[in-house]
């Protein structure tokens, strides 16, 4: 789970509100190497292609990035992408790490990749500039401006434009398709129907769930609370309610469930189909998720060095209520890298009712499903060499303001199920 980094460009002082992850199509990147410190980093930045050319607020656009690199940079850089209005105020942001690291051998030649941007519903009609550059611990990297790119000073470059038009057609949602999931060759290997009292403790051992990440790496703007009699978990009519609540001092608390304890004990499975059926809370600042992580003894500092992955089946940002993201992370061996997709839904679909969020994992592919509809697929990384534990939570943030988050906010979960291929463990 990654927190959004709000880096501000030059004198742009308005904080952004946008959520983005790598888009569905496979990403092939260009490279740059060169260490910077000379007149430029050896990388040329090219115009961005935005499709569709105009969309209404609340819709998604695809943004195709192109850079041309002479050689890798000496140190890694991230990309800042700021969408600004005619008063030089930043209204959207898509800072990200390129799919190919700038300091890796692959950062060379022409690098092209796509990301999908979901425009928040409150953005006004207008033509907005897209400003981009590279930044790292040593500052911003000077780049060569390709034909059609304007240098704005401060090592920032205008690469294109985004048009918001309420009259423009809205692209069809990714979830507006026919279901294709086929589990006829699978059998249930784990089921949590919430038809009995929740078997949970703070850290285990011996319970089906614990209420923190096994590595004690809790996150977000709400503290994950130890389970109490009525908070943050309650079960009624076979529905689990995970509640986020603000106390009298203004401090938020919420809940998380993990199927492994810190020693790696509990349910896990390397391959198969993993699914949660849930109704997500509405409102800015909410950040519910269903995710999978490599299972091993977290007390053993060497246990995950040969491979540790995270599969975010669902990350939902209440600020962009007609989309969610799915991401594959590789944490070990370092450096961290990821690939993923922003998945568009019908208007407020995720918070209007219960839906199935699923992930089919095999040795070749990781495929994401929404109500049985295939919405994205990425290659299984070789670092996926261990069973996967289950995690579900209602966090707040991540990095976006929570001053307008509804108090309380509730994530409702109907069930969590896992299927294994018949004949396999």
Secondary structure as UniProt FT lines:
FT   TURN            10..11
FT   STRAND          19..22
FT   STRAND          33..34
FT   STRAND          43..45
FT   STRAND          49..51
FT   STRAND          54..55
FT   TURN            57..58
FT   STRAND          60..69
FT   STRAND          71..72
FT   STRAND          78..84
FT   TURN            86..87
FT   STRAND          90..93
FT   TURN            102..103
FT   TURN            105..106
FT   STRAND          109..118
FT   TURN            121..122
FT   STRAND          126..136
FT   TURN            137..138
FT   STRAND          139..141
FT   STRAND          144..145
FT   TURN            147..148
FT   STRAND          150..153
FT   TURN            154..155
FT   STRAND          156..164
FT   TURN            166..167
FT   TURN            174..175
FT   TURN            184..185
FT   STRAND          186..192
FT   STRAND          200..201
FT   STRAND          209..210
FT   TURN            214..215
FT   STRAND          223..224
FT   STRAND          233..236
FT   TURN            237..238
FT   STRAND          239..246
FT   TURN            248..249
FT   STRAND          252..254
FT   STRAND          256..258
FT   TURN            262..263
FT   STRAND          272..279
FT   TURN            284..285
FT   STRAND          286..294
FT   TURN            298..299
FT   TURN            301..306
FT   STRAND          308..315
FT   TURN            318..319
FT   TURN            321..322
FT   STRAND          323..332
FT   STRAND          337..344
FT   TURN            347..348
FT   HELIX           349..352
FT   STRAND          355..361
FT   STRAND          365..370
FT   TURN            371..372
FT   STRAND          373..379
FT   TURN            382..383
FT   STRAND          388..396
FT   TURN            403..404
FT   STRAND          409..421
FT   TURN            422..423
//
